[in-house]
Amino acid sequence: MTSPTRYVLMLTIGMGASLWAVQAQAATPLVKIEGELPSELRTLLAGVIGEAGAPPRSLAQARRRVEKAAEQGRIVMRSQGYYGAEIKARIEEFTSDGDTSVRKAPQPILVIKPGPQFTFGSVKILYDDNQPDVVDAVNKTALLAEGAPALSAEIVAAEIRAVNYLKAHGYPETKTQPRKAIVDHDSQTMALTFNFSIGDKTRFGGIETSGSAYLIKSWPEMISPFETGEVFSDTKLNKLSSRVIATGAFDSATATLNTDKTPNADGTVTRNILLNVEQGDINTVTGEIGYSTTDGSGVELSYERRNFIGYAQTLTLNAGVKTNQIRFGVDYNIPYMFRVDRALDLSSEIAKEDTDAFTGERVSGNALITQKFSERFKLGLGVGLEASRYEEDGTDVTAYLLDGLGTASYDSRNSLLDPVKGVLVEANVTPTYNFGNRDGLFTTAQISASHYKKISDSLVIAGRVKTGTIFGADLDTIPLNRRFYGGGGGSVRGFGYQTISPIDENDDVIGGRSISEASAEIRYHGDSPFGAVAFIDAGSVVPNDLPNLEDVRYGAGLGIRYYTSFAPLRADIAIPLNKRDGDNDFQIYLSIGQAF
C-alpha cells in the first residue's frame, strides 16, 4: 500500500539560525539500509524497522532512529541465522546546493555486512521430570535437519510441534522450559537443546457434567471421541466440546481435566473430564418478511425449542402466510442418533397453494436418516408420504404418494447464508408410487452444484448449475406439484415464479419432466455494510424426460445487499432478456441470504 503524503512545515526564528527546506515529505524508511543483502532479507529488514512520517528534525533524532534501527536489525539478522553479521550506524548531513544556510534533513544509515548464514548442528531434547514413552516419535516431530539454515521461526515451530505431540499422546501437563542454543562461530553452526517438563502419563476417566444445560446421563459418553481408560489426547478432549456446540442446541461448552489423579498399576494416572455445558435460550421465535412481484409475498414465523429432553434435539414449528401459499410445518431433529455421525430428521407439513401453475392443498410427512462419512460428505435415506388434491383442467385430481428418499451432498462452503469460498454439490433420487386417481411409478432425480471464489478483498464470483429429470411415467401420472418449473427468485430471475414451463392448448403452464438451470453472479462487499451484485440466470423446462436446451430463457439484473451479523438482506431487480408475450418487464425480489 502506498504510504500517505504528509506535509511538514518547520520554522526556526532567530538571528543566524539555519532553516531546513520546507517541503512535502512522503512517509520514508526510518533509516537507509546499505550493504549486499539478499532481496528477501532486505525486504524483511525494511518491514521490521519501519517507516517515519517525516525526516528527522535534528541530529539527535536521527541518532535515536539509527540506534533503534540497529538494535532491530541485529534481532532480524539473528532470526535469519546471520549470527556473525556486522551492523554499523552512521548519519550523513547535507546542505542544499552548497548553501550552508539551508540544510537538508540528516540521513540515518545502517551498513550491514551479513556474513555467512549459520546452520543447525546437533539438536537434543531433554526432560526435566519424567521420560516419555514416545521419545523417538517426539524426536522425529521436532526434527531440524542438520545443515539447514538456523532460523528462529523453525526453532519455535519445532518446539510447538513437540509440545503438541506430547499433549496428544498422553502428557497433558507438558510445558516448555528455557531452551539452550550454542552458536559456534568457527563451524558457523548452532547446537540446540530443547527442555520440557511433561508430568504424568494420563488416561481418560469418566465424564462429569456441569452447567445450566440438562443432559441425559448417557449422552456425553455416546458423543465422546474417547473411551474410558484410553491414553489422553488434547485433540480428542477439544473434539468433545466441539461436538456439543455443533448440535446448535447449546450456548457454550468446555471440556477440561479434573485435577484429581488416580494412580494405575502401569504407572499412568487416570483423570476425569469436566464437561461444562451452558444451555442458553431454550425457546426462540424468529420471523421473516419477504417480497416478490411474483414469487409470493408474506410472512414466515418459526418457533424453536431446543434440548427439552436432554438429547440435544430441536423441535421447530414454522408457519407461513403468503399471497400464494398458506402452510404450517413441524420439524424434529436429533443431531446424534445413537452415534455422532448419524442424524434423524422428521418433518410434516400441511399447505394450501394457489400459484400460476396449480391450485390445491397437500399434507406430507418425511423421515430421513443422514450418515456423515466426513466433515463435508454425507448420504441420506428415508421415506415420505403425501396426500394431495390439485385442480387440473377443471377437475380435482387426488394423489396418494409413497416416496423413497435418497440424498447425497458435498459441502465445503465457509458459510451457509453468505459463502465466499467453497463448493456445494447436492443430488437426490426419489422413486415415488402414486396410489391416487392416476396411479403409477415415477422417479425424480436432480443434481446441482454451486461454486464460490473470492477473487479480491471485496469481490466474490459465484456460479450455480442444476439439472433434473422425472422418468418412468407420463406427465399425467405426476402430480402438478411434483413437476418441474422454472422462474423466480431461486431460479431464473426476471421471469415470474413457475412461469418457465411447457404450456397446454389454453396457454396454462403444466410443468415439465426435465429442467436445466445455470446462474452466475459477481458480488461486491467493501468496508461498509452495503454491497452490490450483478447476475445472469438461464433455465429451460421441457416435457421430455431428458433435459435439452431447445427453449432457454435468460434473465439478468442487479442487486444490493445489506450485511448484518447474521446474514445479508437481499434486494434484486431483474429483467427477462428474451421476454415472451405476457411476461412482465421486470421482477423485484426481497429476502434474507444470497440467491444461492
C-alpha positions as CSV (number, residue, x, y, z in Angstrom):
1,M,0.0,0.0,0.0
2,T,1.4,3.4,-0.9
3,S,2.1,5.5,2.2
4,P,0.2,8.7,2.6
5,T,1.9,12.0,1.8
6,R,2.4,14.2,4.8
7,Y,3.1,17.9,4.8
8,V,5.6,19.3,7.3
9,L,6.4,23.0,7.9
10,M,9.3,23.7,10.2
11,L,10.3,27.3,11.2
12,T,13.2,28.4,13.4
13,I,13.2,32.1,14.4
14,G,16.5,33.8,15.5
15,M,19.5,35.6,14.2
16,G,21.8,33.4,12.2
17,A,19.6,30.3,12.5
18,S,19.6,27.6,9.9
19,L,16.4,26.6,8.1
20,W,15.6,23.2,6.8
21,A,13.9,23.5,3.4
22,V,10.1,23.5,3.6
23,Q,8.9,20.5,1.5
24,A,6.2,18.0,1.2
25,Q,7.5,14.7,2.6
26,A,6.1,11.3,1.9
27,A,6.5,8.6,4.6
28,T,10.0,7.3,4.2
29,P,12.1,4.5,5.6
30,L,13.2,5.1,9.2
31,V,16.8,4.5,8.0
32,K,18.5,3.8,4.7
33,I,19.9,0.3,4.5
34,E,23.2,-0.3,2.7
35,G,25.1,-3.5,2.0
36,E,25.0,-6.6,-0.2
37,L,21.9,-8.4,1.1
38,P,19.5,-11.0,-0.4
39,S,16.4,-9.2,-1.6
40,E,14.1,-11.2,0.7
41,L,16.3,-10.3,3.7
42,R,16.4,-6.6,2.7
43,T,12.6,-6.6,2.4
44,L,12.3,-8.2,5.9
45,L,14.6,-5.7,7.4
46,A,12.8,-2.7,5.9
47,G,9.4,-4.1,7.1
48,V,10.6,-4.7,10.7
49,I,12.5,-1.3,11.0
50,G,9.5,0.5,9.5
51,E,8.9,4.0,8.2
52,A,8.8,7.5,9.6
53,G,6.3,10.2,8.9
54,A,9.0,12.8,8.1
55,P,12.7,13.1,8.0
56,P,14.5,13.6,11.4
57,R,14.3,17.2,12.7
58,S,17.7,17.1,14.3
59,L,20.9,15.2,14.6
60,A,19.7,13.9,18.0
61,Q,16.5,12.5,16.5
62,A,18.5,10.9,13.6
63,R,20.9,9.3,16.2
64,R,17.9,7.9,18.1
65,R,16.4,6.5,14.9
66,V,19.6,4.8,13.7
67,E,20.3,3.3,17.2
68,K,16.9,1.8,17.4
69,A,17.1,0.5,13.8
70,A,20.5,-1.1,14.6
71,E,19.0,-3.0,17.5
72,Q,16.1,-4.2,15.4
73,G,18.5,-5.1,12.6
74,R,20.5,-7.3,14.9
75,I,17.4,-9.1,16.0
76,V,16.3,-9.7,12.4
77,M,19.7,-10.9,11.3
78,R,20.0,-13.4,14.1
79,S,16.4,-14.6,13.5
80,Q,17.6,-15.5,10.0
81,G,20.7,-17.3,11.1
82,Y,23.2,-14.5,10.5
83,Y,24.9,-14.6,13.9
84,G,28.2,-13.0,12.6
85,A,26.5,-10.1,10.9
86,E,28.3,-6.7,11.2
87,I,26.0,-3.7,11.6
88,K,27.4,-0.2,11.6
89,A,25.3,3.0,12.0
90,R,26.2,6.4,10.7
91,I,24.5,9.7,9.9
92,E,25.0,11.8,6.8
93,E,24.4,15.6,6.8
94,F,23.6,17.6,3.7
95,T,23.4,21.1,2.6
96,S,21.3,22.4,-0.3
97,D,23.4,23.2,-3.3
98,G,26.3,24.4,-1.2
99,D,24.2,26.9,0.7
100,T,25.2,26.2,4.3
101,S,22.2,28.4,5.5
102,V,19.7,25.8,4.2
103,R,20.3,22.3,5.4
104,K,18.5,19.1,4.4
105,A,17.5,16.6,7.0
106,P,20.2,14.3,8.2
107,Q,20.1,10.8,6.8
108,P,20.4,7.9,9.2
109,I,22.1,4.9,7.6
110,L,22.7,1.2,8.5
111,V,25.5,-0.5,6.8
112,I,25.0,-4.3,7.1
113,K,27.5,-7.0,6.2
114,P,25.6,-10.2,6.7
115,G,28.4,-12.7,6.7
116,P,27.6,-16.5,6.4
117,Q,24.2,-17.9,7.3
118,F,24.6,-20.3,10.2
119,T,23.1,-23.8,10.1
120,F,21.7,-26.3,12.6
121,G,24.2,-28.7,14.1
122,S,23.1,-31.1,16.8
123,V,19.6,-31.0,18.3
124,K,18.7,-32.6,21.6
125,I,15.5,-32.9,23.6
126,L,15.8,-33.2,27.4
127,Y,13.1,-33.8,30.0
128,D,13.2,-32.3,33.5
129,D,11.0,-34.8,35.3
130,N,9.8,-37.9,33.5
131,Q,11.0,-39.7,30.4
132,P,8.1,-40.2,28.0
133,D,7.5,-43.5,26.2
134,V,7.3,-41.7,22.8
135,V,10.8,-40.3,22.8
136,D,11.6,-41.4,19.2
137,A,8.3,-40.0,17.9
138,V,8.9,-36.7,19.6
139,N,12.4,-36.5,18.2
140,K,11.1,-37.1,14.7
141,T,8.3,-34.5,15.2
142,A,10.8,-31.8,16.3
143,L,13.4,-32.7,13.7
144,L,15.5,-29.8,12.5
145,A,17.7,-31.0,9.6
146,E,21.4,-30.8,10.2
147,G,22.8,-28.2,7.8
148,A,19.5,-26.4,7.3
149,P,19.6,-22.6,8.0
150,A,19.3,-21.8,11.7
151,L,16.1,-19.8,11.5
152,S,14.4,-18.7,14.7
153,A,10.9,-19.4,13.3
154,E,12.0,-23.0,12.6
155,I,13.2,-23.4,16.2
156,V,9.9,-22.1,17.6
157,A,7.9,-24.3,15.2
158,A,9.8,-27.4,16.2
159,E,9.2,-26.7,19.9
160,I,5.5,-26.2,19.3
161,R,5.3,-29.5,17.3
162,A,7.0,-31.4,20.2
163,V,4.6,-29.9,22.8
164,N,1.5,-30.7,20.6
165,Y,2.7,-34.2,20.0
166,L,3.2,-34.9,23.7
167,K,-0.2,-33.4,24.7
168,A,-1.8,-35.6,22.0
169,H,-0.1,-38.7,23.3
170,G,-0.8,-38.8,27.0
171,Y,1.0,-35.9,28.5
172,P,-1.5,-33.0,29.1
173,E,0.9,-31.2,31.6
174,T,3.7,-30.7,29.0
175,K,5.4,-27.3,29.4
176,T,8.4,-25.8,27.7
177,Q,11.5,-24.9,29.8
178,P,14.2,-22.4,28.7
179,R,15.9,-23.8,25.6
180,K,19.7,-23.6,25.2
181,A,21.3,-22.6,21.9
182,I,25.1,-22.5,21.5
183,V,26.5,-20.7,18.4
184,D,29.9,-21.8,17.2
185,H,31.4,-19.1,15.0
186,D,34.3,-21.3,13.9
187,S,32.0,-24.0,12.4
188,Q,29.1,-21.5,11.7
189,T,26.6,-23.9,13.3
190,M,24.1,-23.8,16.2
191,A,23.8,-26.6,18.7
192,L,20.3,-26.6,20.2
193,T,18.8,-28.2,23.3
194,F,15.0,-28.3,24.0
195,N,13.9,-28.7,27.5
196,F,10.4,-29.9,28.6
197,S,8.6,-30.9,31.7
198,I,5.8,-33.4,30.9
199,G,4.2,-34.6,34.2
200,D,2.4,-38.0,34.5
201,K,1.2,-40.0,31.6
202,T,-2.5,-39.7,31.7
203,R,-5.6,-41.8,30.8
204,F,-9.1,-40.6,30.2
205,G,-11.5,-41.2,33.1
206,G,-15.3,-40.7,33.2
207,I,-17.1,-37.6,32.1
208,E,-18.6,-35.3,34.8
209,T,-21.1,-32.8,33.6
210,S,-22.0,-29.3,35.0
211,G,-23.6,-26.1,33.8
212,S,-27.2,-25.0,33.1
213,A,-27.9,-27.5,30.3
214,Y,-29.8,-30.7,31.2
215,L,-28.3,-33.7,29.6
216,I,-29.3,-37.4,29.7
217,K,-26.6,-39.2,31.6
218,S,-25.6,-41.5,28.7
219,W,-25.4,-38.7,26.1
220,P,-21.9,-37.3,26.9
221,E,-20.5,-40.8,26.7
222,M,-22.3,-41.5,23.5
223,I,-20.8,-38.5,21.7
224,S,-17.4,-38.8,23.3
225,P,-14.5,-39.3,20.9
226,F,-12.6,-41.4,23.5
227,E,-13.2,-44.4,25.8
228,T,-12.6,-44.5,29.5
229,G,-9.0,-45.8,30.1
230,E,-7.8,-44.6,26.7
231,V,-4.5,-42.6,26.6
232,F,-5.2,-38.9,26.9
233,S,-5.2,-36.7,23.8
234,D,-5.9,-33.0,23.9
235,T,-7.2,-33.2,20.4
236,K,-9.9,-35.6,21.5
237,L,-10.7,-33.5,24.6
238,N,-11.3,-30.5,22.4
239,K,-13.4,-32.5,20.0
240,L,-15.8,-33.4,22.8
241,S,-16.7,-29.8,23.4
242,S,-16.8,-29.1,19.7
243,R,-19.4,-31.9,19.2
244,V,-21.6,-30.4,21.8
245,I,-21.5,-26.9,20.2
246,A,-22.1,-28.4,16.7
247,T,-25.6,-29.5,17.7
248,G,-26.7,-25.9,17.7
249,A,-28.8,-26.6,20.9
250,F,-26.4,-25.0,23.4
251,D,-24.8,-21.7,24.1
252,S,-21.3,-22.9,25.1
253,A,-19.3,-25.9,26.1
254,T,-15.9,-26.5,27.6
255,A,-14.1,-29.7,28.4
256,T,-11.2,-29.8,30.9
257,L,-9.3,-32.3,33.0
258,N,-10.1,-32.8,36.7
259,T,-7.1,-32.0,38.9
260,D,-7.6,-35.2,40.9
261,K,-5.4,-38.2,39.8
262,T,-6.0,-41.9,40.3
263,P,-2.7,-43.9,40.0
264,N,-2.8,-47.0,37.8
265,A,-0.7,-50.2,38.0
266,D,1.2,-49.4,34.8
267,G,2.5,-46.1,36.2
268,T,-0.1,-43.9,34.4
269,V,-2.8,-41.8,36.1
270,T,-6.5,-41.5,35.4
271,R,-8.2,-38.1,35.4
272,N,-11.9,-37.5,34.9
273,I,-13.2,-35.0,32.4
274,L,-15.2,-31.9,33.5
275,L,-17.7,-31.1,30.8
276,N,-19.5,-27.8,31.4
277,V,-22.4,-27.1,29.1
278,E,-24.5,-23.8,29.2
279,Q,-27.9,-24.0,27.7
280,G,-28.6,-20.5,26.5
281,D,-32.0,-19.9,25.1
282,I,-34.3,-22.9,25.1
283,N,-37.1,-21.2,23.2
284,T,-36.6,-18.9,20.2
285,V,-39.1,-17.2,17.9
286,T,-38.0,-15.7,14.6
287,G,-39.7,-14.0,11.8
288,E,-39.1,-13.2,8.1
289,I,-40.8,-10.8,5.7
290,G,-40.3,-11.4,2.0
291,Y,-41.5,-9.6,-1.1
292,S,-41.6,-10.6,-4.7
293,T,-43.6,-9.4,-7.6
294,T,-44.4,-13.0,-8.5
295,D,-42.8,-15.5,-6.0
296,G,-45.4,-14.6,-3.4
297,S,-45.0,-12.0,-0.6
298,G,-45.7,-12.6,3.0
299,V,-44.6,-13.5,6.5
300,E,-42.7,-16.6,7.8
301,L,-42.7,-17.4,11.5
302,S,-40.7,-20.0,13.3
303,Y,-40.6,-21.3,16.9
304,E,-37.7,-23.5,18.1
305,R,-37.5,-25.5,21.3
306,R,-34.1,-27.0,22.0
307,N,-32.9,-29.8,24.2
308,F,-36.1,-30.3,26.0
309,I,-35.4,-33.9,26.9
310,G,-31.6,-33.7,27.2
311,Y,-30.6,-35.2,23.9
312,A,-29.7,-32.0,22.1
313,Q,-32.7,-32.4,19.9
314,T,-34.6,-29.4,18.3
315,L,-38.3,-29.1,17.7
316,T,-39.3,-26.5,15.1
317,L,-42.8,-25.2,14.4
318,N,-43.0,-23.0,11.3
319,A,-45.8,-21.2,9.6
320,G,-46.1,-19.0,6.6
321,V,-48.8,-16.8,5.1
322,K,-48.0,-15.6,1.6
323,T,-50.0,-14.3,-1.3
324,N,-49.8,-17.7,-3.0
325,Q,-49.5,-20.1,0.0
326,I,-50.6,-20.8,3.5
327,R,-48.7,-23.5,5.3
328,F,-47.8,-25.0,8.7
329,G,-45.0,-27.4,9.4
330,V,-43.3,-29.3,12.2
331,D,-39.7,-30.5,12.2
332,Y,-37.9,-32.6,14.7
333,N,-34.1,-33.1,14.5
334,I,-31.8,-35.4,16.5
335,P,-28.3,-34.4,15.5
336,Y,-26.7,-37.6,17.0
337,M,-28.9,-40.6,16.7
338,F,-27.1,-43.2,18.8
339,R,-23.8,-42.2,17.2
340,V,-22.2,-38.9,16.3
341,D,-22.1,-39.4,12.6
342,R,-25.8,-40.1,12.1
343,A,-28.8,-37.7,12.3
344,L,-32.5,-38.2,12.2
345,D,-34.9,-35.6,10.7
346,L,-38.7,-36.0,11.0
347,S,-40.9,-33.4,9.3
348,S,-44.5,-32.9,8.3
349,E,-46.4,-30.0,6.6
350,I,-49.9,-29.0,5.6
351,A,-50.2,-26.4,2.9
352,K,-52.7,-24.7,0.7
353,E,-51.3,-23.3,-2.5
354,D,-52.6,-21.0,-5.2
355,T,-49.9,-20.2,-7.8
356,D,-50.0,-19.6,-11.5
357,A,-49.1,-23.3,-12.0
358,F,-51.5,-25.0,-9.7
359,T,-54.2,-24.6,-7.0
360,G,-54.9,-27.1,-4.3
361,E,-53.7,-28.5,-0.9
362,R,-51.4,-31.2,0.4
363,V,-50.4,-32.9,3.6
364,S,-46.9,-34.6,3.8
365,G,-44.5,-36.2,6.1
366,N,-40.9,-37.4,5.8
367,A,-38.4,-39.3,7.9
368,L,-34.7,-39.1,6.8
369,I,-31.6,-40.7,8.3
370,T,-28.4,-38.9,7.3
371,Q,-25.0,-40.6,7.6
372,K,-21.8,-38.4,7.7
373,F,-18.8,-40.0,6.1
374,S,-16.6,-36.9,6.6
375,E,-17.0,-33.3,7.6
376,R,-18.1,-32.5,4.1
377,F,-19.7,-35.6,2.6
378,K,-22.9,-37.3,3.7
379,L,-25.7,-39.6,2.4
380,G,-29.3,-39.8,3.4
381,L,-32.0,-42.5,3.2
382,G,-35.6,-42.2,4.2
383,V,-39.3,-42.5,3.4
384,G,-42.0,-39.9,2.7
385,L,-45.8,-39.8,2.5
386,E,-48.0,-37.2,0.8
387,A,-51.7,-36.8,0.1
388,S,-52.7,-34.0,-2.2
389,R,-55.6,-32.6,-4.3
390,Y,-54.9,-30.2,-7.1
391,E,-57.2,-28.8,-9.7
392,E,-56.3,-29.8,-13.3
393,D,-58.4,-29.0,-16.3
394,G,-61.2,-28.0,-14.1
395,T,-61.1,-31.3,-12.2
396,D,-59.8,-32.1,-8.7
397,V,-57.1,-34.8,-9.0
398,T,-56.2,-36.7,-5.9
399,A,-52.8,-38.3,-5.3
400,Y,-51.5,-40.5,-2.5
401,L,-47.8,-40.8,-2.8
402,L,-45.2,-43.1,-1.2
403,D,-41.6,-41.8,-1.6
404,G,-38.3,-43.4,-1.2
405,L,-35.8,-40.7,-0.3
406,G,-32.1,-40.8,-1.3
407,T,-29.8,-37.8,-0.9
408,A,-26.1,-37.0,-1.2
409,S,-24.2,-33.8,-0.6
410,Y,-20.7,-32.5,-0.5
411,D,-20.3,-29.1,1.2
412,S,-17.0,-27.2,1.6
413,R,-18.6,-23.7,1.8
414,N,-17.4,-21.4,4.6
415,S,-20.9,-20.1,5.3
416,L,-24.5,-21.3,4.7
417,L,-26.1,-17.9,4.1
418,D,-23.2,-15.9,2.7
419,P,-20.4,-18.2,1.3
420,V,-17.3,-16.6,-0.3
421,K,-15.4,-19.8,-1.0
422,G,-16.0,-23.5,-1.4
423,V,-18.4,-25.7,-3.3
424,L,-21.8,-27.3,-2.7
425,V,-22.9,-30.4,-4.6
426,E,-26.3,-31.9,-3.9
427,A,-28.0,-34.9,-5.5
428,N,-31.2,-36.7,-4.7
429,V,-33.2,-39.6,-6.2
430,T,-36.8,-40.1,-5.2
431,P,-38.7,-43.1,-6.5
432,T,-42.5,-42.5,-6.0
433,Y,-45.6,-44.6,-6.4
434,N,-48.9,-42.7,-6.9
435,F,-51.8,-44.6,-5.4
436,G,-54.3,-41.9,-6.4
437,N,-56.5,-41.2,-9.4
438,R,-53.7,-41.6,-11.8
439,D,-51.6,-44.4,-10.3
440,G,-48.2,-45.4,-11.5
441,L,-44.5,-45.3,-10.6
442,F,-42.1,-42.5,-11.4
443,T,-38.7,-41.4,-10.3
444,T,-37.3,-37.9,-9.8
445,A,-33.6,-37.3,-10.0
446,Q,-31.8,-34.0,-9.5
447,I,-28.2,-32.8,-9.2
448,S,-27.0,-29.3,-8.5
449,A,-23.6,-27.7,-7.9
450,S,-22.6,-24.2,-6.7
451,H,-19.1,-22.8,-6.6
452,Y,-17.8,-19.7,-4.8
453,K,-14.4,-18.0,-5.2
454,K,-13.0,-14.8,-3.6
455,I,-11.0,-13.0,-6.3
456,S,-10.1,-10.0,-4.2
457,D,-10.7,-8.5,-0.8
458,S,-14.1,-7.1,-2.0
459,L,-15.1,-9.3,-4.9
460,V,-16.6,-12.8,-5.0
461,I,-17.7,-14.8,-8.1
462,A,-20.4,-17.4,-7.7
463,G,-21.9,-19.9,-10.1
464,R,-24.7,-22.5,-10.0
465,V,-25.8,-25.3,-12.3
466,K,-28.8,-27.6,-11.9
467,T,-30.3,-30.4,-13.9
468,G,-33.2,-32.8,-13.2
469,T,-35.4,-35.4,-14.7
470,I,-38.6,-37.4,-14.0
471,F,-38.8,-40.7,-15.7
472,G,-40.8,-43.9,-15.5
473,A,-44.3,-42.5,-16.2
474,D,-46.0,-40.0,-18.5
475,L,-46.8,-36.4,-17.3
476,D,-50.4,-37.3,-16.3
477,T,-49.2,-39.7,-13.6
478,I,-47.0,-37.0,-12.0
479,P,-49.0,-34.6,-9.7
480,L,-48.8,-30.9,-10.6
481,N,-46.8,-30.0,-7.5
482,R,-44.1,-32.7,-8.3
483,R,-43.3,-31.5,-11.8
484,F,-40.5,-29.1,-12.7
485,Y,-41.0,-25.4,-13.1
486,G,-38.6,-22.5,-13.6
487,G,-38.6,-18.8,-12.9
488,G,-38.5,-16.8,-9.7
489,G,-36.0,-15.6,-7.1
490,G,-34.3,-19.0,-6.7
491,S,-34.4,-19.9,-10.3
492,V,-34.3,-17.6,-13.4
493,R,-34.8,-14.1,-12.1
494,G,-36.6,-11.8,-14.4
495,F,-39.3,-14.3,-15.1
496,G,-42.4,-14.9,-12.9
497,Y,-42.5,-17.7,-10.4
498,Q,-43.1,-21.1,-12.1
499,T,-43.7,-19.4,-15.5
500,I,-40.9,-21.2,-17.3
501,S,-42.8,-24.4,-18.2
502,P,-44.5,-26.2,-21.0
503,I,-48.0,-24.9,-21.7
504,D,-51.2,-26.6,-22.8
505,E,-53.7,-25.5,-25.5
506,N,-55.1,-22.9,-23.2
507,D,-51.6,-21.4,-22.6
508,D,-51.7,-22.6,-19.0
509,V,-48.4,-23.8,-17.5
510,I,-48.4,-27.5,-16.9
511,G,-44.9,-28.3,-15.6
512,G,-42.3,-30.5,-17.2
513,R,-40.3,-33.7,-16.7
514,S,-36.8,-32.2,-17.0
515,I,-35.1,-29.0,-16.0
516,S,-31.8,-27.3,-16.7
517,E,-30.6,-24.1,-14.9
518,A,-27.5,-22.0,-14.6
519,S,-26.6,-18.8,-12.8
520,A,-23.6,-16.6,-12.4
521,E,-23.0,-13.7,-10.0
522,I,-20.3,-11.2,-9.2
523,R,-20.7,-9.9,-5.6
524,Y,-19.1,-6.8,-4.2
525,H,-18.7,-6.1,-0.5
526,G,-16.3,-3.4,0.7
527,D,-15.8,-1.9,4.1
528,S,-19.3,-0.6,4.5
529,P,-22.3,-2.9,5.4
530,F,-23.7,-2.3,1.9
531,G,-22.8,-4.5,-1.1
532,A,-23.8,-4.9,-4.7
533,V,-24.4,-7.8,-7.1
534,A,-24.7,-8.3,-10.8
535,F,-26.1,-11.6,-12.1
536,I,-27.3,-13.5,-15.1
537,D,-29.6,-16.6,-15.0
538,A,-30.7,-19.2,-17.6
539,G,-33.1,-22.0,-17.5
540,S,-35.2,-24.4,-19.5
541,V,-38.1,-26.8,-18.6
542,V,-39.3,-29.3,-21.2
543,P,-42.0,-32.1,-21.2
544,N,-39.4,-34.8,-22.2
545,D,-37.6,-36.8,-19.5
546,L,-34.2,-35.8,-20.9
547,P,-33.1,-32.2,-20.4
548,N,-32.4,-30.2,-23.6
549,L,-31.7,-26.6,-24.4
550,E,-34.4,-26.0,-27.1
551,D,-36.1,-23.2,-25.3
552,V,-33.8,-21.5,-22.8
553,R,-34.9,-18.4,-21.0
554,Y,-32.4,-15.8,-19.8
555,G,-32.7,-13.2,-17.1
556,A,-30.2,-10.6,-15.8
557,G,-30.2,-7.9,-13.2
558,L,-28.6,-6.0,-10.3
559,G,-29.0,-6.2,-6.6
560,I,-28.0,-4.6,-3.4
561,R,-27.1,-6.3,-0.1
562,Y,-27.1,-5.1,3.4
563,Y,-24.8,-7.2,5.5
564,T,-25.9,-8.0,9.1
565,S,-24.1,-10.1,11.7
566,F,-26.4,-12.9,10.8
567,A,-26.9,-12.8,7.0
568,P,-27.2,-10.4,4.2
569,L,-30.5,-8.8,3.3
570,R,-31.1,-9.1,-0.4
571,A,-32.9,-6.9,-2.9
572,D,-32.7,-7.8,-6.6
573,I,-34.3,-6.4,-9.7
574,A,-34.1,-8.5,-12.9
575,I,-35.4,-8.3,-16.4
576,P,-36.2,-11.1,-18.9
577,L,-33.7,-10.9,-21.8
578,N,-35.8,-12.9,-24.2
579,K,-39.2,-11.9,-23.0
580,R,-42.4,-13.7,-24.1
581,D,-45.9,-12.3,-24.6
582,G,-47.4,-11.8,-21.2
583,D,-44.1,-11.6,-19.3
584,N,-43.6,-8.6,-17.0
585,D,-40.9,-6.0,-17.9
586,F,-39.0,-6.7,-14.6
587,Q,-39.3,-8.6,-11.3
588,I,-38.3,-7.5,-7.8
589,Y,-37.1,-9.8,-5.0
590,L,-36.6,-9.0,-1.3
591,S,-35.3,-11.7,1.0
592,I,-32.6,-12.9,3.5
593,G,-29.4,-14.5,2.4
594,Q,-27.8,-14.8,-1.1
595,A,-29.8,-16.1,-4.0
596,F,-27.7,-19.3,-3.9
